[in-house]
Amino acid sequence: ALPGLEAPPAREFLAAVGAAPIGKLGWTDVARFAALGIPALNFGPGDPNLAHHKDEHVEISKIRDGAATLHRWLASV
């Protein structure tokens, strides 16, 4: 599914992230939202190549960084 990168909330969120968006392989709920015409993005820490594998893990510092990004964005709206 194509993400809603042009929607104002998405642009504001990407500004809070401070990095260019990258594609994600695999199915996510973004596809459901896109089918309904609702812009959506995937965001979160971790390596998607490890998802649903025995050695899947996320470093605590990346979880904290992700939470700080969400807080920064939510505090700005």
KASULZI-V273054 format. One record per helix or strand of 2 or more residues. SS is the DSSP state (h for helix, s for strand). FROM is the first residue (numbers start at 1). TO is the last residue. Records with the same first field share a line. If there is no record, write none. Layout:
# KASULZI-V273054
SS->FROM-TO, FROM-TO
This chain:
# KASULZI-V273054
h->8-17, 30-35, 48-50, 60-76
